[in-house]
Each structure stands twice: as structure tokens, then as C-alpha cells.
Amino acid sequence: MPKQQVCSHLAELTEIKPAQAYVCDECVKVGGTWVHLRTCQTCGTTLCCDSSPSRHATRHFHASGHPVVASAEPGERWVWCYTDQQMAQY
């Protein structure tokens, strides 16, 4: 089976922006909770995943159009492109 080509958004990444703090920036503002964290690779904000009640990372994508997040979870090394629904390990 041929290997799937990486989308242009993921291919353009030259470095991975790490989380600056291990908190969801938006949940902190509203007193919410999160399950896992994702860091936007365009602006660097860290937000909660789709398993979290508020799904701030996906909401950020829809509001901003920033296509790629990286897992902010310790030991996880993957990125996700919302636009192309594609994941890659790094």
C-alpha cells in the first residue's frame, strides 16, 4: 500500500511550538476543566482537546483558521491538521 502524502500544512512545519504552560488558556479564563491539551502551531496558544467539555482547540480553529495543532501531552509527538483531517508523527 502506498504511503499517504502529508498535507501542505503539515509539510510546511519547520519546528514544533511547545506549550508555554500546561493549561488551557480559555478554560482558565472561565474556570473550566480539560482532559488533554493541544498547542496551535500558528499562534502558540494552548487549548483543550475534543474530549474536553469546551473543545477550545477546535473552536479556535473554526474562529481563526489556524490549521495545525500539536499534542501538548508529555511523551506525545504528533501534529493534527484540522483542514485536511490528517495526523503526522514527529
N, C-alpha and C positions, 0 to 999 in steps of 0.2 A: 504494500500500500504506500503510495507516495506521501512524503511528509508535507503537512499543510504549511503554506506560506504565511509568515507573520504579517499582520496588517501594517499599514504605513504608520499608524500612531505608535505602535509598539516598536517598530523598526527605527523610528526617529529618536528613541530614548538613547541618550549618551551616558547618563548617570541616573541613579535612583535617589530621589529626595527622601530622606528618612523622616520619621515622625519627630517633631521637636519636643513633644511631651506625650505621655501615654494617656491621653484623654480625648474625648470627642469635644471639639471646640463648641459645637452648638448645644450638646447635652448639658455641658457645664453652665451655659447661659440660662437654660430653662429648668435646671435641676433634674434632668433625665438620666437614664441609665443606658449602658451599651453592652453588647456581647463581644464584638470584635471591632478592630479599628482598621481603617484604610486611609492612606495618605495620597492626596491629589498630586499628581506629577506635574501639573501646570502651575499651581499656586502654593503648594506645600501645606495646605490646611489638612488636619487630621480629623476624620469624621467616622461615625458608626456605620456598620455593615447592614445588609438587608435582614439579618436575623435579629437585629436590634429593633426596639419598638418604633423609633423615629426614622430609621433608614436615611440618616443625614447624608451619607456619601452619594447615594443615588439621587437624592433631592438636589444636591449640589451639582451633579452632572446635568440634570434637567434644567436647572436655573442658569448655569454658567456655560455649558457646552464643553467643559474640560473633560476630555475623553478617557484619560487613563488614571487609575489608582494603583498603588502598591499596598500589599498587606503590611500593616504596621505591627503585626503579631511577631513576638520573638521566635526566631527559628524558621519563619516562613519567608520564602524568597520567590514571590510571584507578583506579576502585574496583570491587570484586567483592563481591557478596552471596552467601555460601555457602548461606543458607537458600533463596533464590529463584533461585539459579543465574543471576544477572543482572549484567552489567557496564555501567558508565557512564563516560564521559569527563568530566573536569572542567577 
